[in-house]
Amino acid sequence: MITIRPYEAADLDIVMALLHKEGWHTLAADSNQFNQAMLHSHPSMVAIHDGRICGYIRCVTDHVITLFVADCLLIQSSADRG
């Protein structure tokens, strides 16, 4: 089962490694900029499977009607885990 929790700055190295592994080199090019984007977007969450981060989602919302998914990554090996 996959669980989610809010992104924390301490998650940065793991999320950056996932980005590199999946070939998302543009987002992974500047870790400080990516971290700031994650910390200032709402909601920004990480997915956890077997105690390890296996993905993330970064969104922007007006808190009333619209939620825009800016980026979302879930490693393939975790894809059918609920």
Biotite code that builds the C-alpha atoms (Angstrom):
import biotite.structure as struc

atoms = struc.array([
    struc.Atom([0.000, 0.000, 0.000], chain_id="A", res_id=1, res_name="MET", atom_name="CA", element="C"),
    struc.Atom([1.221, 3.490, -0.832], chain_id="A", res_id=2, res_name="ILE", atom_name="CA", element="C"),
    struc.Atom([0.727, 6.273, 1.691], chain_id="A", res_id=3, res_name="THR", atom_name="CA", element="C"),
    struc.Atom([1.246, 9.990, 1.167], chain_id="A", res_id=4, res_name="ILE", atom_name="CA", element="C"),
    struc.Atom([2.516, 12.780, 3.390], chain_id="A", res_id=5, res_name="ARG", atom_name="CA", element="C"),
    struc.Atom([3.553, 16.402, 2.921], chain_id="A", res_id=6, res_name="PRO", atom_name="CA", element="C"),
    struc.Atom([6.917, 17.066, 1.281], chain_id="A", res_id=7, res_name="TYR", atom_name="CA", element="C"),
    struc.Atom([9.712, 18.203, 3.599], chain_id="A", res_id=8, res_name="GLU", atom_name="CA", element="C"),
    struc.Atom([13.061, 19.758, 2.674], chain_id="A", res_id=9, res_name="ALA", atom_name="CA", element="C"),
    struc.Atom([14.732, 16.615, 4.072], chain_id="A", res_id=10, res_name="ALA", atom_name="CA", element="C"),
    struc.Atom([13.122, 14.663, 1.170], chain_id="A", res_id=11, res_name="ASP", atom_name="CA", element="C"),
    struc.Atom([15.005, 16.630, -1.477], chain_id="A", res_id=12, res_name="LEU", atom_name="CA", element="C"),
    struc.Atom([17.920, 14.251, -2.117], chain_id="A", res_id=13, res_name="ASP", atom_name="CA", element="C"),
    struc.Atom([15.634, 11.248, -2.535], chain_id="A", res_id=14, res_name="ILE", atom_name="CA", element="C"),
    struc.Atom([13.214, 13.069, -4.833], chain_id="A", res_id=15, res_name="VAL", atom_name="CA", element="C"),
    struc.Atom([16.131, 14.429, -6.886], chain_id="A", res_id=16, res_name="MET", atom_name="CA", element="C"),
    struc.Atom([17.471, 10.873, -7.271], chain_id="A", res_id=17, res_name="ALA", atom_name="CA", element="C"),
    struc.Atom([14.034, 9.745, -8.516], chain_id="A", res_id=18, res_name="LEU", atom_name="CA", element="C"),
    struc.Atom([13.966, 12.587, -11.045], chain_id="A", res_id=19, res_name="LEU", atom_name="CA", element="C"),
    struc.Atom([17.406, 11.621, -12.372], chain_id="A", res_id=20, res_name="HIS", atom_name="CA", element="C"),
    struc.Atom([16.474, 7.922, -12.465], chain_id="A", res_id=21, res_name="LYS", atom_name="CA", element="C"),
    struc.Atom([13.364, 8.662, -14.522], chain_id="A", res_id=22, res_name="GLU", atom_name="CA", element="C"),
    struc.Atom([15.237, 10.996, -16.887], chain_id="A", res_id=23, res_name="GLY", atom_name="CA", element="C"),
    struc.Atom([13.598, 14.225, -15.727], chain_id="A", res_id=24, res_name="TRP", atom_name="CA", element="C"),
    struc.Atom([16.877, 16.114, -15.971], chain_id="A", res_id=25, res_name="HIS", atom_name="CA", element="C"),
    struc.Atom([15.372, 19.566, -16.536], chain_id="A", res_id=26, res_name="THR", atom_name="CA", element="C"),
    struc.Atom([13.558, 19.548, -13.190], chain_id="A", res_id=27, res_name="LEU", atom_name="CA", element="C"),
    struc.Atom([16.605, 18.005, -11.509], chain_id="A", res_id=28, res_name="ALA", atom_name="CA", element="C"),
    struc.Atom([19.049, 20.567, -12.933], chain_id="A", res_id=29, res_name="ALA", atom_name="CA", element="C"),
    struc.Atom([18.807, 22.977, -9.984], chain_id="A", res_id=30, res_name="ASP", atom_name="CA", element="C"),
    struc.Atom([18.053, 21.267, -6.672], chain_id="A", res_id=31, res_name="SER", atom_name="CA", element="C"),
    struc.Atom([17.694, 24.542, -4.756], chain_id="A", res_id=32, res_name="ASN", atom_name="CA", element="C"),
    struc.Atom([15.137, 25.872, -7.235], chain_id="A", res_id=33, res_name="GLN", atom_name="CA", element="C"),
    struc.Atom([13.248, 22.559, -7.201], chain_id="A", res_id=34, res_name="PHE", atom_name="CA", element="C"),
    struc.Atom([13.212, 22.506, -3.386], chain_id="A", res_id=35, res_name="ASN", atom_name="CA", element="C"),
    struc.Atom([11.866, 26.062, -3.251], chain_id="A", res_id=36, res_name="GLN", atom_name="CA", element="C"),
    struc.Atom([9.168, 25.176, -5.782], chain_id="A", res_id=37, res_name="ALA", atom_name="CA", element="C"),
    struc.Atom([8.129, 22.180, -3.682], chain_id="A", res_id=38, res_name="MET", atom_name="CA", element="C"),
    struc.Atom([8.098, 24.164, -0.440], chain_id="A", res_id=39, res_name="LEU", atom_name="CA", element="C"),
    struc.Atom([6.073, 27.037, -1.940], chain_id="A", res_id=40, res_name="HIS", atom_name="CA", element="C"),
    struc.Atom([3.529, 24.929, -3.841], chain_id="A", res_id=41, res_name="SER", atom_name="CA", element="C"),
    struc.Atom([0.448, 23.598, -2.135], chain_id="A", res_id=42, res_name="HIS", atom_name="CA", element="C"),
    struc.Atom([-0.051, 20.758, -1.821], chain_id="A", res_id=43, res_name="PRO", atom_name="CA", element="C"),
    struc.Atom([3.318, 19.110, -2.357], chain_id="A", res_id=44, res_name="SER", atom_name="CA", element="C"),
    struc.Atom([3.302, 15.503, -1.249], chain_id="A", res_id=45, res_name="MET", atom_name="CA", element="C"),
    struc.Atom([5.545, 12.448, -1.374], chain_id="A", res_id=46, res_name="VAL", atom_name="CA", element="C"),
    struc.Atom([4.374, 8.880, -1.894], chain_id="A", res_id=47, res_name="ALA", atom_name="CA", element="C"),
    struc.Atom([5.808, 6.225, 0.426], chain_id="A", res_id=48, res_name="ILE", atom_name="CA", element="C"),
    struc.Atom([5.949, 2.480, -0.234], chain_id="A", res_id=49, res_name="HIS", atom_name="CA", element="C"),
    struc.Atom([7.676, 0.042, 2.129], chain_id="A", res_id=50, res_name="ASP", atom_name="CA", element="C"),
    struc.Atom([9.127, 2.996, 4.050], chain_id="A", res_id=51, res_name="GLY", atom_name="CA", element="C"),
    struc.Atom([10.732, 4.566, 0.960], chain_id="A", res_id=52, res_name="ARG", atom_name="CA", element="C"),
    struc.Atom([9.783, 7.579, -1.119], chain_id="A", res_id=53, res_name="ILE", atom_name="CA", element="C"),
    struc.Atom([8.600, 6.273, -4.474], chain_id="A", res_id=54, res_name="CYS", atom_name="CA", element="C"),
    struc.Atom([7.123, 9.443, -5.968], chain_id="A", res_id=55, res_name="GLY", atom_name="CA", element="C"),
    struc.Atom([5.849, 12.962, -5.461], chain_id="A", res_id=56, res_name="TYR", atom_name="CA", element="C"),
    struc.Atom([3.196, 15.407, -6.621], chain_id="A", res_id=57, res_name="ILE", atom_name="CA", element="C"),
    struc.Atom([3.370, 19.214, -6.705], chain_id="A", res_id=58, res_name="ARG", atom_name="CA", element="C"),
    struc.Atom([0.169, 21.215, -7.102], chain_id="A", res_id=59, res_name="CYS", atom_name="CA", element="C"),
    struc.Atom([-1.139, 24.769, -7.135], chain_id="A", res_id=60, res_name="VAL", atom_name="CA", element="C"),
    struc.Atom([-4.664, 25.605, -5.989], chain_id="A", res_id=61, res_name="THR", atom_name="CA", element="C"),
    struc.Atom([-7.025, 28.498, -5.383], chain_id="A", res_id=62, res_name="ASP", atom_name="CA", element="C"),
    struc.Atom([-8.385, 26.554, -2.366], chain_id="A", res_id=63, res_name="HIS", atom_name="CA", element="C"),
    struc.Atom([-11.938, 26.859, -3.706], chain_id="A", res_id=64, res_name="VAL", atom_name="CA", element="C"),
    struc.Atom([-12.498, 25.209, -7.085], chain_id="A", res_id=65, res_name="ILE", atom_name="CA", element="C"),
    struc.Atom([-9.324, 24.476, -8.991], chain_id="A", res_id=66, res_name="THR", atom_name="CA", element="C"),
    struc.Atom([-6.285, 22.314, -8.291], chain_id="A", res_id=67, res_name="LEU", atom_name="CA", element="C"),
    struc.Atom([-3.593, 22.216, -10.956], chain_id="A", res_id=68, res_name="PHE", atom_name="CA", element="C"),
    struc.Atom([-1.073, 19.354, -10.945], chain_id="A", res_id=69, res_name="VAL", atom_name="CA", element="C"),
    struc.Atom([2.224, 20.979, -11.889], chain_id="A", res_id=70, res_name="ALA", atom_name="CA", element="C"),
    struc.Atom([4.185, 17.731, -11.879], chain_id="A", res_id=71, res_name="ASP", atom_name="CA", element="C"),
    struc.Atom([3.709, 14.192, -10.655], chain_id="A", res_id=72, res_name="CYS", atom_name="CA", element="C"),
    struc.Atom([6.112, 11.244, -10.607], chain_id="A", res_id=73, res_name="LEU", atom_name="CA", element="C"),
    struc.Atom([5.593, 7.699, -9.391], chain_id="A", res_id=74, res_name="LEU", atom_name="CA", element="C"),
    struc.Atom([8.275, 5.138, -10.140], chain_id="A", res_id=75, res_name="ILE", atom_name="CA", element="C"),
    struc.Atom([6.991, 2.322, -12.312], chain_id="A", res_id=76, res_name="GLN", atom_name="CA", element="C"),
    struc.Atom([7.717, -0.431, -9.778], chain_id="A", res_id=77, res_name="SER", atom_name="CA", element="C"),
    struc.Atom([5.259, 1.222, -7.362], chain_id="A", res_id=78, res_name="SER", atom_name="CA", element="C"),
    struc.Atom([2.487, 1.881, -9.926], chain_id="A", res_id=79, res_name="ALA", atom_name="CA", element="C"),
    struc.Atom([-0.212, -0.666, -9.022], chain_id="A", res_id=80, res_name="ASP", atom_name="CA", element="C"),
    struc.Atom([0.224, -0.500, -5.229], chain_id="A", res_id=81, res_name="ARG", atom_name="CA", element="C"),
    struc.Atom([-2.971, 1.364, -4.263], chain_id="A", res_id=82, res_name="GLY", atom_name="CA", element="C"),
])
